Each structure stands twice: as C-alpha cells, then as structure tokens.
Amino acid sequence: MRRTAILALALAWTGAGAALAQNAPAQLWPTRDVAVTYTARGGREAPRTVQAAWLAAERRLRVEPPEAPGWVLVDLPRGQAMMVMDSMRTAMQLPDEQKLPLTGGLPPGTTMTPAGSATVAGHRCDIWRVSNPDGQGTVCLTPDGVLLRAQGKHEGKQGMLEATAVSYTRQDPARFRLPPEYRSVTLPPGLLKNLPPGLAQSIPGLSR
C-alpha cells in the first residue's frame, strides 16, 4: 500500500489544511473516541467486516482487518503505522510505502468538493467528492469527523467501505499501546495482502 490519501479514521493533523480546498470538511478525523464496524467490498470479492476504533486523546487508530496476522496501530502524531502480533509479542513497523493512508497527510493536488448528505448506520454525514492524481471517489463524513462511507476507483479497481455500526464509547488507552516487552521489527513488503480489498481500493490514492 502507498501512504498517500484516505480517511481510514482519526483526527486533526498538522499541515493538511493547506492541501485542501476552502470548502473542505471542518474535521477529517474524529474529535472524540469512537468505535466503528465497517463492511468492506472490493471488486467481486465477498464483503468482509473490519473493526476500527479511535482514541481521540492520543490520536491513535486501531484497525482489526479480517484474516490479517494481527491488528494495525496507526499513530498520527508520529506518522507511524505498525502490525501488532500479540501472539508473538512483536510490532512490525510498516515501511513508508506500506503505511495506512493519512499518516502522511493528504497528497498534493487533492481536492474535496461537497456533494450532498446521507444517513449511514443511523448517523448523518456529508458527502464529499475526492480527487487527486492517484484516483477519485467519494467519502461521507460526520460533522465530528467520523468516516461512515467511502467508495472509489484506483488503477481500474473499485472498492467500498461502509459503516454498519457506530459507538461513541470511551476507549481504553491500553488497547492503543504496546507493552514495553514487545520487540519492534520492520515489516517486509507484501505481508498485508490479506487486507480487505474494499479497505484499500475505496480511498483515492491507496494502492496495494
């Protein structure tokens, strides 16, 4: 995966505003703790369930992709992402080209234009058309920055990510931190092939 675009979920990060149009959404990342269950679809692949949670105080995202060897921790302030394998007490640092989107901010040339509103999983969200040199699509964001739906096309591949349940519950910080005894290693390319295609293809600029 490339680390270029998205909205996988999370919140305020420096420098992004300069890359956006003046009518861009006020919040690209959640402003409070939230847990979201998504359905991800890619091409003709069967839908898959993805669990995600956001810790607002530390600006950290936890994603639990099905069939992956562990869970993914994204640390926005540090611009880091890693695959955490609890059974091995190991945290595999993702190389720059493998990072989940938005850890490096929106890519140059990204534009977002309003395209109406919708209700997804019982919550209202604003629809935005997203375009950049790598692809195009739409995202639906709540006023407080929670991604409820994303769909798009990249290099001829299409995908969609849609929330089925949203819970604004306080998150346990321990779930977003690594125990000190865990060792850290660099993740070799290709290990995240089991990420749901919908998760990768629904966001402009993300490729595998």
C-alpha positions, 0 to 999 in steps of 0.5 A: 500500500502507498501512504498517500490519501484516505480517511481510514479514521482519526483526527486533526493533523498538522499541515493538511489544511493547506492541501485542501480546498476552502470548502473542505470538511471542518474535521477529517478525523474524529474529535472524540473516541469512537468505535466503528464496524465497517463492511468492506467490498472490493471488486467481486470479492465477498464483503468482509467486516473490519473493526476500527476504533479511535482514541481521540486523546492520543490520536491513535487508530486501531484497525482489526482487518479480517484474516490479517496476522494481527491488528494495525496501530496507526499513530498520527502524531508520529506518522507511524503505522505498525502490525501488532502480533500479540501472539508473538509479542512483536510490532512490525513497523510498516515501511513508508510505502506500506503505511495506512493512508493519512499518516502522511497527510493528504497528497498534493493536488487533492481536492474535496468538493461537497456533494450532498448528505446521507444517513449511514448506520443511523448517523448523518454525514456529508458527502464529499467528492475526492480527487487527486492524481492517484484516483477519485471517489467519494467519502461521507463524513460526520460533522465530528469527523467520523468516516461512515462511507467511502467508495472509489476507483484506483488503477481500474479497481473499485472498492467500498467501505461502509459503516454498519455500526457506530459507538461513541464509547470511551476507549481504553488507552491500553488497547492503543499501546504496546507493552514495553516487552514487545520487540519492534521489527520492520515489516517486509513488503507484501505481508498485508495482502490479506487486507480487505480489498474494499479497505484499500481500493475505496480511498483515492490514492491507496494502492496495494 
